[in-house]
Amino acid sequence: MLGMTRWTPWTELAGVHRDLDSLFNRVFGDTVRSQSVDAFTPAADLRRDGDTWKVSLALPGIPPDKVDIDIVGRTLRVRGERTAEEKIEPVMSEITYGRFEREFTLPEEIDAQHVQATYRHGMLELVLPLAEGAKPHRIAVKAAPEGKQLHAA
């Protein structure tokens, strides 16, 4: 049975960036910083719940004061950085350190004044209420009185 895998070009571009960075570090030495400059992409869930959008990002090891959240119109941008606590080079490390940025363009305008952000157990939870103008409004249809006809102008 064949399985489907979602292709994300950003993952491949991040890999190319890492490879080029590694090449330059081998040739010129790591003179710029002692930490890895790898960018990473935290996993995210995005879902709609009534008149709100809910976004969850997995940010283990990143303190809340290292996370910036911006909302401009329909765009949500979350940026931050995971830094190594010790300056000692590990023997082996599978944890990616460095900066990240995630950007989501939502289909409706968000009420930025009432956004709630909670950080718990390495998960950033955002509740993004829709702006009043973006909420659906029901229009009542009235029946015309009998005997009168509606004319198109």
C-alpha positions as CSV (number, residue, x, y, z in Angstrom):
1,M,0.0,0.0,0.0
2,L,1.3,3.4,-0.9
3,G,1.4,6.2,1.6
4,M,1.2,9.9,0.9
5,T,3.8,12.2,2.3
6,R,3.2,16.0,2.4
7,W,6.1,17.8,0.6
8,T,7.1,21.0,2.2
9,P,9.7,23.0,0.3
10,W,10.7,25.0,3.4
11,T,12.1,21.9,5.1
12,E,14.3,21.3,2.1
13,L,15.4,25.0,2.0
14,A,16.3,24.7,5.7
15,G,18.4,21.7,4.9
16,V,20.2,23.6,2.2
17,H,20.8,26.4,4.6
18,R,22.2,24.0,7.2
19,D,24.5,22.4,4.6
20,L,25.8,25.7,3.3
21,D,26.3,26.9,6.9
22,S,28.2,23.8,7.7
23,L,30.4,24.2,4.6
24,F,31.3,27.8,5.5
25,N,32.0,26.8,9.1
26,R,34.4,24.0,8.0
27,V,36.2,26.3,5.5
28,F,36.3,29.6,7.6
29,G,35.8,28.2,11.1
30,D,32.9,29.2,13.3
31,T,34.0,32.7,14.0
32,V,30.6,34.3,14.1
33,R,28.9,32.4,16.9
34,S,29.5,29.4,19.1
35,Q,25.9,28.2,18.8
36,S,24.3,26.7,15.9
37,V,22.6,29.1,13.5
38,D,20.1,26.5,12.3
39,A,16.6,27.7,11.9
40,F,13.8,25.3,12.8
41,T,10.1,25.1,12.4
42,P,8.1,24.3,15.5
43,A,5.1,22.0,14.9
44,A,1.7,23.8,14.9
45,D,-2.0,23.0,15.0
46,L,-4.5,25.5,13.6
47,R,-8.2,25.0,14.1
48,R,-11.5,27.0,14.0
49,D,-13.8,26.9,17.0
50,G,-16.9,29.0,16.4
51,D,-15.9,32.7,16.3
52,T,-12.3,32.1,17.2
53,W,-9.2,30.5,15.7
54,K,-7.0,28.4,18.0
55,V,-3.3,28.0,17.3
56,S,-1.0,25.7,19.2
57,L,2.8,25.6,18.8
58,A,5.2,23.1,20.3
59,L,8.0,25.2,21.8
60,P,9.7,23.0,24.4
61,G,12.8,24.5,26.0
62,I,11.9,28.0,24.9
63,P,11.0,30.4,27.7
64,P,7.9,32.6,27.1
65,D,10.0,35.8,27.3
66,K,11.9,34.6,24.2
67,V,8.7,34.4,22.1
68,D,7.3,37.4,20.1
69,I,3.7,37.4,18.8
70,D,2.5,39.9,16.2
71,I,-0.8,40.3,14.5
72,V,-1.3,42.5,11.4
73,G,-4.7,42.3,9.8
74,R,-5.2,38.6,9.0
75,T,-1.6,37.6,9.6
76,L,-0.3,36.0,12.8
77,R,3.5,35.9,13.2
78,V,5.3,34.0,16.0
79,R,9.0,34.3,16.4
80,G,11.5,33.2,19.0
81,E,14.8,31.5,19.7
82,R,16.0,28.4,21.5
83,T,19.5,28.9,23.0
84,A,21.8,26.3,24.5
85,E,22.2,26.8,28.3
86,E,25.8,25.6,28.4
87,K,28.6,26.7,26.2
88,I,30.1,23.2,26.1
89,E,29.9,21.5,22.8
90,P,27.7,18.3,23.2
91,V,29.0,14.9,22.1
92,M,25.7,14.3,20.4
93,S,22.7,16.6,20.0
94,E,19.4,16.1,18.2
95,I,17.9,19.3,19.6
96,T,17.9,22.2,17.1
97,Y,18.9,25.6,18.5
98,G,18.5,28.9,16.9
99,R,15.7,31.2,15.7
100,F,12.3,30.3,14.4
101,E,9.5,32.2,12.7
102,R,6.0,30.9,11.8
103,E,3.5,33.0,9.9
104,F,-0.1,32.1,9.4
105,T,-2.5,34.0,7.1
106,L,-6.1,33.5,8.4
107,P,-9.1,33.9,6.1
108,E,-10.7,36.5,8.4
109,E,-9.7,39.6,10.3
110,I,-8.6,39.0,14.0
111,D,-9.6,41.2,17.0
112,A,-5.9,41.7,18.1
113,Q,-7.0,43.5,21.3
114,H,-8.6,40.3,22.7
115,V,-6.1,37.7,21.7
116,Q,-5.1,35.4,24.6
117,A,-1.7,33.6,24.7
118,T,-0.9,30.9,27.3
119,Y,2.3,28.9,27.6
120,R,2.1,25.6,29.4
121,H,4.3,22.5,29.4
122,G,6.2,23.7,26.3
123,M,3.1,24.5,24.3
124,L,2.1,28.0,23.3
125,E,-1.7,28.2,23.0
126,L,-3.3,31.2,21.2
127,V,-7.0,32.0,21.1
128,L,-7.7,34.5,18.3
129,P,-11.2,35.9,18.3
130,L,-12.6,37.2,15.0
131,A,-13.0,40.9,14.5
132,E,-16.6,42.0,14.8
133,G,-16.8,42.8,11.1
134,A,-15.5,39.3,10.2
135,K,-18.2,37.5,12.2
136,P,-21.1,36.1,10.1
137,H,-24.4,38.1,10.5
138,R,-27.7,36.5,9.8
139,I,-30.1,38.6,7.7
140,A,-33.8,38.0,8.3
141,V,-36.0,37.7,5.2
142,K,-39.4,39.4,5.4
143,A,-42.3,38.3,3.3
144,A,-43.8,41.1,1.1
145,P,-47.5,41.8,1.9
146,E,-49.9,40.0,-0.4
147,G,-51.0,41.9,-3.5
148,K,-47.8,44.0,-3.8
149,Q,-45.2,43.0,-6.3
150,L,-41.5,43.7,-6.0
151,H,-40.1,45.6,-9.0
152,A,-36.5,45.5,-10.1
153,A,-35.0,48.9,-10.6
